[in-house]
Amino acid sequence: MKHRFAFILPAYFAAFCVAYYAAYLLRFEFAIPRSFEIVFWATLPFLLVMKLLICHFTGEWNRTFRHASMSDIVSLGVATAWITLSLMAVNLIGTILVVPRSVILIDAVLTMLLLGSMRMAIRTYVEVLRPKLRGGVHVPTLIFGTRQESIGLVKTLQAGQNSRKHDYQAVGFVDETDQQRSKVCGLPVYSLNDGWPSIIQATGARQVLIPAEMSGKRIRALLHECLKLDVKVNVIPSVDEIVDGRVKLAIRDVTVSDLLRRDPNVLDMDGIRDFIAGRTVLVTGAAGSIGSELCRQIRTFQPRRMILVDQSESGMFYIERELQAKRIANVELKYIVADIVDERAMSRIMEEYQPQIIFHAAAYKHVPLMEDNPRAAIINNIVGTRNVIDVASRHGIERFVMISTDKAVRPTSVMGASKLIAEKYLQAKAATCSTRMVAVRFGNVLNSVGSVVPIFKQQIQAGGPITVTHPDMERFFMTIPEAVQLVLQAGTIGESGDVLILDMGEPVKIVDLARDMIALSGLRYPDDIEIAFTGTRPGEKLTEELFYASECGAKKVHERIYTGSAEERPHIVSMIHEIERLEESALGSNIDMLRTLQNVVAGFSDADWIPARLKSAA
């Protein structure tokens, strides 16, 4: 600061003197009368002191020169206006030495020009001349788009290049519009209609930087085009990612989440805040992929207290460490290791903490694993969910939101069947109690524990092959934060007994996802990594569904949320009886359990489901 001030003060002093004297020269056509020379010399000290004081009070000294912007020019204009008005005021009360008003106005203009030019000259040196003088090898880089965030990328690159933080050199913009050739920030703008090969040939670019806000569909198309030309694609993190602390302010690789990202959710943030703020919220399965993200997002809406419940001690340890490291004032957190199957434990938790809202995310979710462990699916997903719903009803909980799955639609697996029964019990119970209960149904989420994405990553790191069950296997995908945003939104708008279905967009073929991940790793299929097809596993469908036939044409209650279950809802007495049958069957053999589950599901689904174990037994 001292070194900068030692440069600024003499520079401003000299500029003020030159501007004031030049104003006299211009006013008197370069022949200043003797009388006005006396006025000049007599008023110069006063003028300098006044100008320097006004610059001090308007904060002019605190503005850096190397990052001069329009706000700095506006500030300079304000300071100059104050100087001009002050000189005019002194003139009004002056009796002997009166500065001509024309001189004051010319001085104001010249002062603006000199100081503005000085700022721009320093910025030009820093951004244009100094990098060229330094030399070095820089990667020619194209910026995708000409919106504000893309222009911000160029400024970031220029600043980083000046400080030698990276080796990228912006060589132009690529825009989707069919516009005439223009320049932005001094760089040419190329139309995407020219085609990537001609753009790359014209610029020699080896890198393309894209804003993080781009949709996944556009990123996939761009990535495939650039890979053909041996051009690397990177992403600049969004402001939200940086603020949330998920990434650092640096260029990052394209991720699978980027490829599958849709347009941002339009949420009723005020409605969600009113739903959560100042209340006690309980989350079951709080250490899981969905449950932990629910806790992260719920916390930002300032609940009075958040109760995290999970049976996994290790999982609770890690989520506790994470949330404690990013504390939010006035939000009390309680971590409880408990099993939803233990109804007494759940009842004690309700009595002690009296939550007003429950998000029920606890469930066993792995399809092949539950095929071999039907008792676990029945006890945890059905009996455990019944326990939490019953306890919530007895304690007068205001709202209950259950996480469901697309595998509950015409189920072909034990896991899907168990979640369907849980959905039906929630609907039946909602008709008999004051608690507002909704279920939220959606498909796969990216990067959850056990999902294909981390498995594919491990297989790529091991050198392959990537294993895919079937070339036609496809799934709906959504990022975990996006799914949780919509779950929170659904909790605010759903009517009691509703099954709310998230808009998952278009399904993605698993084999296409595998190829994309190989490309993101800098490798090529099939030269570097092969894909092996292993056959479908027990309980798996080739394609998933989100709606039953009776739910087709379901009403939209939000831009990305539908309400399903148009059919008649089950009666609570029959549901209690069916779950008691399942609970009793869990004491017997796996075959008995599966037969009972098949019979119960047949009453709620139009799918002709025969469990794989029963098929093999027959």
C-alpha positions as CSV (number, residue, x, y, z in Angstrom):
1,M,0.0,0.0,0.0
2,K,2.8,2.4,0.9
3,H,4.6,1.7,-2.4
4,R,1.4,2.2,-4.4
5,F,0.6,5.5,-2.6
6,A,4.2,6.7,-3.3
7,F,3.5,6.3,-7.0
8,I,-0.1,7.6,-7.0
9,L,0.4,10.9,-5.1
10,P,3.1,12.3,-7.4
11,A,1.2,11.1,-10.5
12,Y,-2.0,12.8,-9.4
13,F,-0.1,15.9,-8.3
14,A,1.5,16.2,-11.8
15,A,-1.8,15.5,-13.6
16,F,-3.6,18.2,-11.6
17,C,-0.9,20.8,-12.4
18,V,-0.8,19.9,-16.1
19,A,-4.6,19.9,-16.4
20,Y,-5.0,23.3,-14.6
21,Y,-2.2,25.0,-16.7
22,A,-3.5,23.5,-20.0
23,A,-6.9,24.8,-19.2
24,Y,-5.5,28.4,-19.1
25,L,-3.6,27.7,-22.4
26,L,-6.7,26.5,-24.2
27,R,-8.9,29.2,-22.7
28,F,-6.6,32.0,-23.9
29,E,-5.4,30.3,-27.1
30,F,-1.9,29.6,-25.8
31,A,-1.3,33.3,-25.0
32,I,-2.1,33.7,-21.3
33,P,-2.4,37.4,-20.2
34,R,-0.1,38.5,-17.4
35,S,-3.0,39.1,-15.0
36,F,-4.2,35.5,-15.4
37,E,-0.7,34.1,-15.0
38,I,-0.8,35.7,-11.5
39,V,-4.2,34.1,-10.9
40,F,-2.9,30.7,-12.0
41,W,0.2,30.8,-9.7
42,A,-1.8,32.2,-6.8
43,T,-4.6,29.7,-6.9
44,L,-2.5,26.6,-7.9
45,P,-1.6,25.6,-4.3
46,F,-5.2,26.0,-3.1
47,L,-6.5,24.0,-6.1
48,L,-4.0,21.2,-5.5
49,V,-4.8,20.9,-1.8
50,M,-8.5,20.9,-2.5
51,K,-8.2,18.2,-5.3
52,L,-6.1,16.0,-3.2
53,L,-8.4,16.2,-0.2
54,I,-11.5,15.5,-2.3
55,C,-9.7,12.4,-3.9
56,H,-8.9,11.3,-0.3
57,F,-12.5,11.6,0.9
58,T,-14.0,9.9,-2.2
59,G,-11.7,6.9,-1.8
60,E,-9.8,7.5,-5.1
61,W,-6.5,6.3,-3.5
62,N,-8.0,2.9,-2.7
63,R,-8.8,1.9,-6.3
64,T,-6.3,-0.2,-8.0
65,F,-5.0,0.8,-11.5
66,R,-4.3,-2.6,-13.0
67,H,-8.0,-3.6,-12.7
68,A,-9.5,-0.3,-13.8
69,S,-13.2,-0.7,-14.7
70,M,-16.3,1.4,-15.5
71,S,-17.0,1.8,-11.8
72,D,-13.6,3.4,-11.3
73,I,-14.3,5.9,-14.2
74,V,-17.7,6.7,-12.6
75,S,-16.0,7.3,-9.2
76,L,-13.4,9.5,-11.0
77,G,-16.2,11.5,-12.5
78,V,-17.9,12.0,-9.1
79,A,-14.6,13.2,-7.6
80,T,-14.1,15.6,-10.6
81,A,-17.6,16.9,-10.2
82,W,-17.0,17.7,-6.6
83,I,-13.8,19.5,-7.5
84,T,-15.6,21.6,-10.1
85,L,-18.5,22.5,-7.8
86,S,-16.0,23.4,-5.0
87,L,-14.1,25.8,-7.4
88,M,-17.3,27.4,-8.6
89,A,-18.4,27.9,-4.9
90,V,-15.0,29.5,-4.1
91,N,-15.4,31.8,-7.2
92,L,-18.7,33.1,-5.8
93,I,-17.2,34.3,-2.6
94,G,-13.9,35.4,-4.2
95,T,-13.2,39.2,-4.5
96,I,-9.7,39.6,-5.9
97,L,-8.5,36.3,-7.5
98,V,-11.4,34.9,-9.6
99,V,-10.7,31.9,-11.8
100,P,-12.6,32.1,-15.1
101,R,-15.5,29.6,-15.2
102,S,-14.5,28.4,-18.6
103,V,-11.1,27.5,-17.1
104,I,-12.8,25.5,-14.3
105,L,-14.8,23.5,-16.8
106,I,-11.9,22.9,-19.1
107,D,-9.8,21.8,-16.1
108,A,-12.6,19.3,-15.2
109,V,-12.6,17.7,-18.6
110,L,-8.8,17.6,-18.8
111,T,-8.5,16.1,-15.3
112,M,-11.0,13.3,-16.3
113,L,-9.1,12.6,-19.5
114,L,-5.6,12.6,-17.9
115,L,-6.5,10.4,-14.9
116,G,-8.7,8.1,-17.0
117,S,-6.0,7.7,-19.6
118,M,-3.4,7.0,-16.8
119,R,-5.6,4.2,-15.4
120,M,-6.3,2.7,-18.8
121,A,-2.6,2.9,-19.8
122,I,-1.5,1.0,-16.7
123,R,-4.2,-1.7,-17.4
124,T,-3.2,-1.9,-21.0
125,Y,0.4,-2.5,-20.0
126,V,-0.6,-5.1,-17.4
127,E,-3.0,-7.1,-19.7
128,V,-1.4,-6.6,-23.1
129,L,2.2,-5.5,-23.1
130,R,3.6,-7.3,-20.0
131,P,2.5,-10.8,-21.0
132,K,4.0,-10.3,-24.4
133,L,7.3,-9.1,-22.9
134,R,7.4,-12.0,-20.5
135,G,7.0,-14.5,-23.3
136,G,6.6,-18.2,-22.4
137,V,4.4,-20.9,-23.9
138,H,0.7,-20.5,-23.4
139,V,-2.1,-22.9,-24.4
140,P,-4.3,-21.2,-27.1
141,T,-7.8,-21.3,-25.5
142,L,-11.3,-20.7,-26.8
143,I,-14.1,-19.5,-24.6
144,F,-17.6,-20.9,-25.3
145,G,-20.4,-18.2,-25.4
146,T,-20.3,-14.5,-25.1
147,R,-22.6,-14.1,-22.1
148,Q,-21.4,-12.3,-19.0
149,E,-19.9,-15.4,-17.4
150,S,-17.9,-16.1,-20.5
151,I,-16.5,-12.6,-20.6
152,G,-15.6,-13.0,-17.0
153,L,-13.6,-16.1,-17.9
154,V,-11.4,-14.0,-20.3
155,K,-10.7,-11.5,-17.5
156,T,-9.8,-14.3,-15.2
157,L,-7.5,-15.8,-17.7
158,Q,-5.8,-12.5,-18.3
159,A,-5.3,-11.9,-14.6
160,G,-3.9,-15.4,-14.1
161,Q,-1.6,-15.0,-17.1
162,N,-0.2,-11.8,-15.7
163,S,0.5,-13.4,-12.4
164,R,1.8,-16.6,-14.1
165,K,-0.9,-18.7,-12.3
166,H,-1.7,-20.7,-15.4
167,D,-0.6,-21.1,-19.0
168,Y,-3.9,-20.4,-20.8
169,Q,-4.1,-17.7,-23.5
170,A,-7.6,-16.7,-24.7
171,V,-7.6,-16.6,-28.5
172,G,-11.4,-16.0,-29.2
173,F,-15.0,-16.7,-28.4
174,V,-17.3,-19.3,-29.9
175,D,-21.0,-18.2,-30.1
176,E,-24.0,-20.2,-31.1
177,T,-25.7,-17.3,-32.9
178,D,-25.2,-16.9,-36.7
179,Q,-23.8,-13.4,-36.2
180,Q,-21.3,-11.4,-38.3
181,R,-17.7,-11.6,-37.2
182,S,-17.2,-9.2,-34.2
183,K,-14.9,-8.7,-31.3
184,V,-15.4,-8.9,-27.6
185,C,-12.7,-7.8,-25.1
186,G,-10.5,-7.5,-28.2
187,L,-10.9,-11.1,-29.2
188,P,-12.7,-12.4,-32.3
189,V,-16.1,-14.1,-32.0
190,Y,-16.5,-17.2,-34.2
191,S,-20.0,-18.6,-35.1
192,L,-20.6,-22.2,-34.2
193,N,-22.2,-22.6,-37.6
194,D,-18.7,-22.3,-39.1
195,G,-18.0,-25.8,-37.6
196,W,-15.4,-26.8,-35.0
197,P,-12.8,-27.9,-37.5
198,S,-12.6,-24.5,-39.2
199,I,-12.7,-22.7,-35.9
200,I,-9.8,-24.8,-34.5
201,Q,-7.8,-24.4,-37.7
202,A,-8.3,-20.6,-37.7
203,T,-7.3,-20.2,-34.0
204,G,-4.9,-23.1,-33.4
205,A,-6.8,-23.6,-30.1
206,R,-5.9,-26.7,-28.0
207,Q,-8.4,-26.0,-25.2
208,V,-12.0,-25.0,-24.9
209,L,-13.4,-23.5,-21.6
210,I,-17.1,-23.6,-20.9
211,P,-19.2,-22.0,-18.2
212,A,-20.5,-24.5,-15.6
213,E,-24.1,-23.4,-16.2
214,M,-24.3,-25.0,-19.6
215,S,-26.8,-27.8,-20.0
216,G,-25.6,-31.4,-20.1
217,K,-26.9,-32.1,-23.6
218,R,-24.9,-29.2,-25.0
219,I,-21.7,-30.2,-23.1
220,R,-22.0,-33.8,-24.4
221,A,-22.2,-32.6,-28.0
222,L,-19.4,-30.2,-27.5
223,L,-17.2,-32.8,-25.8
224,H,-17.6,-35.3,-28.6
225,E,-16.8,-32.8,-31.3
226,C,-13.7,-31.5,-29.5
227,L,-12.4,-35.0,-28.7
228,K,-12.4,-35.8,-32.4
229,L,-10.1,-32.8,-33.0
230,D,-7.9,-33.7,-30.0
231,V,-8.9,-30.5,-28.2
232,K,-9.4,-30.6,-24.4
233,V,-12.6,-29.3,-22.8
234,N,-12.6,-27.8,-19.3
235,V,-15.2,-26.2,-17.1
236,I,-15.0,-23.0,-15.1
237,P,-16.9,-23.5,-11.8
238,S,-20.1,-21.6,-11.2
239,V,-20.5,-19.0,-8.5
240,D,-22.8,-21.4,-6.5
241,E,-20.1,-24.2,-6.6
242,I,-17.5,-21.8,-5.3
243,V,-19.7,-20.3,-2.6
244,D,-20.8,-23.7,-1.4
245,G,-17.2,-24.8,-1.2
246,R,-17.7,-27.8,-3.5
247,V,-14.8,-26.6,-5.7
248,K,-12.0,-24.0,-5.7
249,L,-11.9,-21.1,-8.1
250,A,-9.9,-22.9,-10.7
251,I,-10.4,-24.5,-14.1
252,R,-11.7,-28.1,-13.6
253,D,-12.3,-31.2,-15.8
254,V,-15.7,-31.9,-17.2
255,T,-17.5,-34.4,-14.9
256,V,-20.4,-36.8,-15.5
257,S,-22.6,-34.4,-13.6
258,D,-21.9,-31.8,-16.2
259,L,-22.9,-34.2,-19.0
260,L,-26.2,-35.0,-17.4
261,R,-27.1,-31.5,-16.0
262,R,-30.4,-30.1,-17.0
263,D,-31.6,-26.5,-16.9
264,P,-31.6,-25.1,-13.3
265,N,-34.6,-25.8,-11.1
266,V,-36.9,-22.9,-10.6
267,L,-37.7,-23.2,-6.9
268,D,-40.0,-21.3,-4.6
269,M,-37.3,-20.5,-2.2
270,D,-39.5,-18.4,0.0
271,G,-42.0,-21.3,0.2
272,I,-39.3,-23.7,1.2
273,R,-37.9,-21.3,3.7
274,D,-41.3,-20.8,5.3
275,F,-41.6,-24.6,5.4
276,I,-38.4,-25.2,7.2
277,A,-37.1,-22.0,9.0
278,G,-37.4,-22.0,12.8
279,R,-38.7,-25.6,12.9
280,T,-37.3,-28.9,14.2
281,V,-36.6,-31.3,11.3
282,L,-35.8,-35.0,11.5
283,V,-34.0,-36.9,8.7
284,T,-33.8,-40.7,8.7
285,G,-31.0,-42.3,6.7
286,A,-29.1,-39.1,7.3
287,A,-25.7,-40.6,6.6
288,G,-26.8,-41.9,3.1
289,S,-26.3,-40.2,-0.2
290,I,-29.8,-38.6,-0.3
291,G,-30.2,-38.2,3.4
292,S,-26.8,-36.4,3.9
293,E,-27.6,-34.0,1.0
294,L,-31.0,-33.3,2.5
295,C,-29.2,-32.4,5.8
296,R,-26.9,-30.0,3.9
297,Q,-29.6,-28.2,2.1
298,I,-32.1,-28.1,4.9
299,R,-29.5,-26.5,7.2
300,T,-29.2,-23.5,4.8
301,F,-32.9,-22.7,5.4
302,Q,-32.2,-22.1,9.1
303,P,-34.2,-24.7,11.0
304,R,-34.2,-24.3,14.7
305,R,-33.0,-27.9,15.2
306,M,-32.1,-30.8,12.9
307,I,-32.1,-34.4,14.1
308,L,-30.0,-36.8,12.1
309,V,-30.9,-40.5,12.5
310,D,-29.1,-43.4,10.9
311,Q,-28.1,-47.0,12.0
312,S,-24.6,-46.6,10.5
313,E,-22.2,-45.4,13.1
314,S,-19.4,-44.8,10.6
315,G,-21.7,-42.9,8.3
316,M,-22.9,-40.7,11.2
317,F,-19.3,-40.0,12.2
318,Y,-18.4,-38.7,8.7
319,I,-21.5,-36.5,8.3
320,E,-21.0,-35.1,11.8
321,R,-17.4,-34.1,11.0
322,E,-18.5,-32.5,7.7
323,L,-21.4,-30.5,9.2
324,Q,-19.4,-29.4,12.3
325,A,-16.6,-28.1,10.0
326,K,-19.2,-25.8,8.3
327,R,-21.3,-24.6,11.2
328,I,-24.3,-22.4,10.6
329,A,-25.2,-20.1,13.5
330,N,-28.4,-20.8,15.5
331,V,-29.0,-24.3,13.9
332,E,-28.8,-27.0,16.5
333,L,-27.7,-30.4,15.3
334,K,-28.3,-33.8,17.0
335,Y,-26.7,-37.0,15.8
336,I,-28.5,-40.2,16.8
337,V,-27.5,-43.7,15.9
338,A,-30.8,-45.7,15.8
339,D,-32.6,-48.2,13.6
340,I,-36.0,-47.3,12.2
341,V,-37.0,-51.0,12.7
342,D,-36.8,-50.2,16.5
343,E,-40.2,-48.6,17.0
344,R,-39.6,-47.8,20.7
345,A,-36.3,-46.0,19.9
346,M,-38.1,-43.9,17.2
347,S,-40.9,-43.1,19.6
348,R,-38.4,-41.9,22.3
349,I,-36.7,-39.7,19.7
350,M,-40.0,-38.1,18.8
351,E,-40.9,-37.6,22.5
352,E,-37.6,-36.0,23.3
353,Y,-37.1,-33.7,20.3
354,Q,-40.7,-33.2,19.1
355,P,-39.9,-32.7,15.4
356,Q,-42.4,-30.9,13.2
357,I,-41.1,-32.2,9.9
358,I,-39.7,-35.7,9.0
359,F,-37.8,-36.6,5.8
360,H,-37.7,-40.4,5.6
361,A,-34.7,-41.4,3.4
362,A,-33.7,-44.6,5.3
363,A,-34.0,-47.6,3.0
364,Y,-32.1,-50.5,1.5
365,K,-31.8,-49.6,-2.2
366,H,-29.4,-52.1,-4.0
367,V,-31.6,-54.3,-6.3
368,P,-29.4,-57.4,-6.7
369,L,-28.4,-57.4,-3.0
370,M,-32.1,-57.3,-1.9
371,E,-32.9,-60.2,-4.3
372,D,-30.6,-62.4,-2.1
373,N,-31.8,-60.7,1.2
374,P,-35.6,-60.4,0.9
375,R,-36.0,-60.3,4.7
376,A,-33.8,-57.2,5.0
377,A,-35.9,-55.4,2.4
378,I,-39.2,-56.4,4.0
379,I,-38.1,-55.5,7.6
380,N,-36.3,-52.3,6.8
381,N,-38.2,-50.9,3.8
382,I,-41.7,-51.9,4.8
383,V,-41.8,-52.6,8.5
384,G,-39.3,-49.8,9.3
385,T,-41.2,-47.3,7.2
386,R,-44.5,-48.4,8.8
387,N,-42.9,-47.7,12.3
388,V,-41.7,-44.2,11.4
389,I,-45.1,-43.4,9.8
390,D,-47.0,-44.7,12.8
391,V,-44.8,-42.9,15.3
392,A,-45.1,-39.6,13.3
393,S,-48.9,-40.0,13.3
394,R,-49.1,-40.7,17.0
395,H,-47.0,-37.6,17.9
396,G,-48.9,-35.2,15.6
397,I,-46.0,-34.5,13.3
398,E,-47.0,-31.7,10.8
399,R,-45.4,-33.1,7.6
400,F,-43.9,-36.4,6.6
401,V,-41.9,-36.7,3.3
402,M,-40.8,-40.2,2.2
403,I,-38.2,-40.9,-0.5
404,S,-39.5,-43.5,-3.0
405,T,-38.1,-44.9,-6.2
406,D,-39.0,-45.5,-9.9
407,K,-38.4,-49.2,-9.2
408,A,-41.8,-49.1,-7.3
409,V,-43.5,-48.8,-10.6
410,R,-44.6,-52.3,-11.9
411,P,-41.8,-53.8,-9.7
412,T,-39.6,-56.6,-11.0
413,S,-37.4,-56.7,-7.9
414,V,-37.7,-57.2,-4.2
415,M,-36.5,-53.7,-3.5
416,G,-39.0,-52.2,-5.9
417,A,-41.8,-54.2,-4.4
418,S,-40.9,-53.2,-0.9
419,K,-40.9,-49.5,-1.8
420,L,-44.3,-49.9,-3.5
421,I,-45.8,-51.3,-0.3
422,A,-44.2,-48.5,1.6
423,E,-45.9,-46.0,-0.8
424,K,-49.3,-47.6,-0.4
425,Y,-49.1,-47.7,3.4
426,L,-48.2,-44.0,3.5
427,Q,-51.3,-43.2,1.3
428,A,-53.6,-45.3,3.5
429,K,-52.3,-43.8,6.7
430,A,-52.5,-40.3,5.4
431,A,-56.3,-40.7,5.1
432,T,-56.6,-41.5,8.8
433,C,-54.4,-38.9,10.5
434,S,-53.7,-35.1,10.6
435,T,-50.0,-35.5,9.5
436,R,-49.6,-34.3,5.9
437,M,-47.8,-37.2,4.3
438,V,-46.3,-37.4,0.8
439,A,-44.0,-39.7,-1.1
440,V,-41.5,-38.4,-3.7
441,R,-40.6,-40.8,-6.5
442,F,-37.6,-40.5,-8.7
443,G,-34.9,-42.5,-10.5
444,N,-31.1,-43.0,-10.1
445,V,-28.9,-40.3,-8.6
446,L,-25.3,-39.7,-9.7
447,N,-22.4,-40.5,-7.5
448,S,-24.5,-42.1,-4.8
449,V,-22.9,-45.0,-2.9
450,G,-23.0,-48.1,-5.1
451,S,-24.2,-46.3,-8.2
452,V,-22.6,-47.0,-11.6
453,V,-20.5,-43.8,-11.7
454,P,-18.0,-44.7,-8.9
455,I,-17.9,-48.3,-10.1
456,F,-17.0,-47.2,-13.6
457,K,-14.4,-44.9,-12.2
458,Q,-12.7,-47.7,-10.4
459,Q,-12.8,-49.9,-13.4
460,I,-11.2,-47.2,-15.6
461,Q,-8.5,-46.6,-13.0
462,A,-7.8,-50.4,-13.0
463,G,-7.4,-50.4,-16.8
464,G,-10.8,-51.8,-17.6
465,P,-12.9,-53.4,-18.9
466,I,-16.0,-51.5,-17.9
467,T,-18.8,-53.9,-17.2
468,V,-22.3,-53.1,-18.4
469,T,-25.2,-55.5,-18.0
470,H,-26.9,-55.0,-21.4
471,P,-26.3,-52.8,-24.4
472,D,-30.0,-51.6,-24.2
473,M,-30.0,-51.0,-20.5
474,E,-31.0,-47.4,-19.7
475,R,-31.8,-45.4,-16.6
476,F,-33.1,-42.0,-15.5
477,F,-30.4,-39.9,-13.9
478,M,-30.4,-36.8,-11.7
479,T,-27.6,-35.2,-9.6
480,I,-28.1,-35.6,-5.9
481,P,-28.3,-31.8,-5.2
482,E,-30.9,-31.4,-7.9
483,A,-33.0,-34.3,-6.6
484,V,-32.9,-33.0,-3.1
485,Q,-33.9,-29.5,-4.2
486,L,-37.0,-30.9,-5.8
487,V,-37.8,-33.1,-2.7
488,L,-37.8,-30.0,-0.6
489,Q,-40.0,-28.3,-3.1
490,A,-42.4,-31.3,-3.2
491,G,-42.6,-31.3,0.6
492,T,-44.0,-27.7,0.5
493,I,-46.6,-28.3,-2.2
494,G,-47.8,-31.9,-1.9
495,E,-51.3,-32.7,-0.6
496,S,-51.6,-35.4,2.0
497,G,-51.4,-38.9,0.4
498,D,-49.9,-37.7,-2.8
499,V,-47.1,-39.6,-4.6
500,L,-45.1,-36.8,-6.3
501,I,-43.0,-37.8,-9.3
502,L,-39.9,-35.8,-10.3
503,D,-39.3,-35.0,-13.9
504,M,-36.2,-36.9,-14.7
505,G,-35.8,-35.8,-18.3
506,E,-34.8,-38.3,-20.9
507,P,-33.4,-41.8,-19.9
508,V,-29.7,-42.3,-20.6
509,K,-28.2,-45.6,-22.0
510,I,-25.7,-47.0,-19.5
511,V,-23.3,-47.9,-22.3
512,D,-23.4,-44.3,-23.5
513,L,-22.6,-43.2,-20.0
514,A,-19.6,-45.6,-19.9
515,R,-18.3,-44.3,-23.2
516,D,-18.6,-40.7,-21.9
517,M,-16.7,-41.6,-18.8
518,I,-13.9,-43.2,-20.8
519,A,-13.6,-40.0,-22.9
520,L,-13.6,-37.8,-19.7
521,S,-10.7,-39.9,-18.5
522,G,-8.6,-38.9,-21.5
523,L,-8.8,-42.4,-22.9
524,R,-10.5,-43.8,-26.0
525,Y,-13.0,-46.6,-26.5
526,P,-12.2,-49.4,-27.5
527,D,-8.5,-48.7,-28.0
528,D,-7.7,-48.0,-24.4
529,I,-10.7,-49.3,-22.4
530,E,-13.1,-52.0,-23.5
531,I,-16.7,-52.4,-22.4
532,A,-17.9,-55.9,-21.5
533,F,-21.5,-56.9,-21.4
534,T,-22.3,-59.3,-18.4
535,G,-26.0,-59.9,-18.7
536,T,-28.9,-58.5,-16.6
537,R,-28.8,-59.3,-12.9
538,P,-31.8,-60.6,-10.9
539,G,-34.6,-58.1,-10.5
540,E,-33.2,-55.6,-13.1
541,K,-35.3,-54.1,-15.9
542,L,-33.9,-52.9,-19.2
543,T,-35.8,-49.6,-18.8
544,E,-37.3,-48.0,-15.8
545,E,-40.7,-46.2,-15.5
546,L,-41.9,-43.3,-13.4
547,F,-45.6,-43.6,-13.9
548,Y,-48.3,-46.3,-13.7
549,A,-50.8,-46.5,-16.5
550,S,-53.4,-44.8,-14.2
551,E,-50.9,-42.0,-13.6
552,C,-50.2,-41.2,-17.3
553,G,-51.4,-37.6,-18.0
554,A,-50.6,-36.8,-14.3
555,K,-51.1,-33.2,-13.3
556,K,-48.1,-30.9,-13.0
557,V,-47.9,-29.2,-9.6
558,H,-44.6,-27.6,-10.4
559,E,-42.4,-27.1,-13.5
560,R,-40.5,-30.3,-12.6
561,I,-43.0,-32.2,-10.4
562,Y,-46.1,-34.3,-11.2
563,T,-48.7,-35.8,-8.9
564,G,-49.5,-39.4,-9.5
565,S,-51.7,-42.1,-7.9
566,A,-54.9,-41.2,-9.6
567,E,-56.3,-44.7,-8.7
568,E,-58.2,-45.4,-5.6
569,R,-56.0,-45.4,-2.5
570,P,-55.8,-48.5,-0.3
571,H,-57.7,-48.8,3.0
572,I,-55.6,-48.7,6.2
573,V,-57.1,-51.9,7.6
574,S,-56.1,-53.9,4.6
575,M,-52.7,-52.4,4.5
576,I,-52.1,-53.2,8.2
577,H,-53.2,-56.8,7.5
578,E,-50.9,-57.1,4.5
579,I,-47.8,-55.8,6.3
580,E,-48.5,-58.1,9.3
581,R,-48.5,-61.0,6.8
582,L,-45.2,-59.9,5.4
583,E,-43.7,-59.4,8.9
584,E,-44.8,-62.9,9.8
585,S,-43.5,-64.4,6.6
586,A,-40.1,-62.9,7.4
587,L,-39.8,-65.5,10.2
588,G,-39.8,-68.3,7.6
589,S,-37.8,-69.2,4.6
590,N,-36.9,-66.9,1.7
591,I,-39.3,-68.8,-0.6
592,D,-42.2,-68.2,1.8
593,M,-41.3,-64.5,2.1
594,L,-41.1,-64.1,-1.7
595,R,-44.5,-65.8,-2.3
596,T,-46.1,-63.5,0.3
597,L,-44.5,-60.4,-1.1
598,Q,-45.6,-61.5,-4.7
599,N,-49.2,-62.0,-3.5
600,V,-49.3,-58.6,-1.7
601,V,-47.8,-56.7,-4.7
602,A,-50.3,-58.3,-7.1
603,G,-53.1,-56.4,-5.4
604,F,-51.4,-53.0,-6.1
605,S,-49.5,-53.4,-9.4
606,D,-50.5,-54.4,-12.9
607,A,-47.1,-56.2,-13.3
608,D,-47.1,-60.0,-13.5
609,W,-44.1,-60.3,-11.2
610,I,-42.5,-63.6,-10.3
611,P,-39.3,-63.2,-8.1
612,A,-36.2,-64.7,-9.7
613,R,-35.8,-67.1,-6.7
614,L,-39.3,-68.5,-7.2
615,K,-38.6,-69.0,-10.9
616,S,-35.4,-70.9,-10.2
617,A,-37.2,-72.9,-7.5
618,A,-39.9,-73.9,-9.9
